[in-house]
Amino acid sequence: MRILFIEDDLDSAELLVDYMKGHDYQITHCETVTNGLSYLKQNAYDILLLDLNLPDDFGLKICEEINNDFKIPIIILSAYSDLETKLKSFDLGVDDYMSKPYNLKELNARIKAVTNRNNHNKKIKKEKINKNTFLIENKKITFKNEKLKLTKMEFLLLKELIENKNNIITREHLLQKFDLAENSRSIDYHINNIRKKIDENLKKPKYLITEYGSGYKLIF
């Protein structure tokens, strides 16, 4: 299991890091929010252990961003033990909260519980996804459980169609929104490329339909 640990108290950080390494965890420690976000962007982690009172920012300020962009479980480890801070943490999507001083054995048990629950929820979510559903996640689009290889413009156009699924989106709307009016035929090029990546029969497309004289419609 890969852990990211953001904590500026070096003494307590050293104790936790040594304990986790002794229990076969891979753990990365840093002291600031800035460095933590940098690690998250460059590496994959299974869980985040987060202090709140950090040198460059208050830990809770990044919880919503982490949940939206990285979708990993978060356990708060903080000297703040008041109910208001705890409730605000849970409102922001934190999975668990431990007040300092905490017991390392208990923390280990909570890490296992949180990650097991998170993995179980992911499995259930995946099983519920219809194989023909488009998913937009982390600036990528998945279709039939495979990530589509899209150019930037293809991504923007397909995202717009997904968000307006089963409705006709006019050419004029797309041309104006994505600044393609000067070369209006380019939209046909992009749409055709998208269609090649999602429809098996280009003569009778099943998903990306051209409504002649109107625009386009994505059906799923």
N, C-alpha and C positions, 0 to 999 in steps of 0.2 A: 504494500500500500504506500502511496506517495502523499506526503503531508507537506503543506506549506504553513510555516509558523511565523507570524508577524508579532514581534515582541521586542521592546526596547530595554527591558530589564535583563541585562546580560547574565546575572547570577541565576535567576529563575529559568531563563532560556537554556542555559547550559545544563541544568538539572533535567529539564524536560527532554532536550535533544539526546542526552546520554541514555535516558530511560527508554525512549522510543527506538533508538538504534539497537539497544539491547534486546528489544522485542521484535526485531527484524522489520522495522518500518524504514522507509527511505524518507528522510526529513530534510527540508531546506529551511533555514532560518534567515530572516532579515529583520531590520529594526524600524523600517519606515513604510508608510502606505505607498509611497512612490516606488520603492524597490519591490514591494509586494506585487503591485500591479504589473510591473515589468516582468517579474517571474511568471505571473499568470499568463501573460501574453506570449511568452516564449516556451512554456512547458505545460504539460498536463498533470494535474494533481487530482487526488481522490477526495481530499478534504482540506479545509482551511481552518487553522486555529488562529484566532484573532484577538489581540489586545485592543483596548479602546483608546486609552490615553497615550497616543503616539506622538513623536516629536513634530511631525509635519502635518498631521490632521487627526481628527477624531474618527476612530475606527468605524463607527456606525454610518458615517457619511458615504462609505464605499460599498456597504452591504447590498444596496439595491442595484448598483452598477455590476457588482460581481454576480448577483443572481441573474441579471439580464444577459450579461455577456459571456459568463463562464459556466454558470449552472453547476456549481459544486456546493456540497453542504458546508455550512459554517458553524463552528462552535466558538462562542465568545468566552475568553478567559480574562476576567477583569476584576479590578479592585472595587468597582462600583457594584454594590449589592442591593441598591434600592429597587423597589418594585417598578417604578416608572421607567428606569433604564432597561430593565428586563423586558417589560411589556413592549416598549418601543422597538427593542431588538427583534422580538418575535414578529411584530408588525412588518418589519423590513425583510422578513424571510429567513431570519437566523434559525437554525435547526436545534441548537441547544445552548445553554448558558451556564457557566460555572464561575462562581465568585472566588476570588483569591482569599486565603491560600486554598488551593485545591489538592486533592489526593491523586497521585499519578495513576494508581490502580483503578480508581473510579473513572478518571479521564480516559484511560485505555478502554474500559468497558463501554463508556459512552461513545467513543469513536467507532467501535465495532457496531454498536446499535444503530448509530446514525447512518453509517455507510451501508449496512445491511438493508436498512429501511429504504435508503435512496436507490440502491440497486434493484430492490424488489419493485419499487414504484416505476423505475425505468422499464423493467421487464413487462409490467402490466400495460404501460403506455404503448410500448412497441407492439404488443399483441393486439391492442385495440385499433392500431392504425390500419386502415384499409390500404391494401397494396397499391391502389391507384390514387392515393392521396398525395398531393403536393405539400411538402413541409418547408417552411422558411425558417432557418435557424443559423445563427452566427454568420450572417451574410452569405449563406449558401442555400441552394434549393435542392431538396431531395425528392425523387420521384421513383416509385416502385422500389423503395429502400436503397436507391443508389443516388449518389451526388451527381448532379448534372454539371458538365463542363460548359460554362457559359461565359461569354464576354461580358464586360461591364454593362453595355447597353442591353444585351439579351437578358441579363439578370433583372435590370430595372423594368423592362417591358413585361417579362413573365411575372414578376412580383406584382405589378399593377393588375395584370389579368387574374392572378390568383386571388388577390384581395377583392376582386369584383367578379368572382366566379359565377358562371351561368348567366351573366348579364353581358349585353353588347357594349363594348367600349369603342367609341367612334375613332376613326383615323384622326380627325381634327383634335380630339382630346389628347391622343398620344403624341401627335406632332407638336402640339403646343407645350405639353408638360415636359417633354424631353428635348425640346429645342431642335426639332428635326425639320422644321418648316422649309428651310432653304433647300433641302434635298429630300423632298417628300417620298421619292421612290425608295429611299434607303430603309424606310420602315418595312416595306415588303421583303427586302433582303433579310432583315433581322427576324421578322416573323417566320419566314421560310426556314431559316436556320434553327429557330426554336422548334418548329414543327418536326424537323428531321430528327431532333433529339428526344421527342416524346411520342411521336406517332409512327406506327409501323407502316401503315398504308397512306402514303402522301396524297393519293388520288381521292381517297375517301377517309379523311382524318377523323379520328374518334374524339380527340380532346380539343385541339386548337382549330376552331372553325372560322372561316372567313364568311362574314355576312355581307355579300356584295352590295355596294352602294351605301353601306352603313359603317362597318368596322369589323371587329373581331370578338370572339367569345370563347372562353375556356370552360369546357364542360367536365366536371368530375363530381 
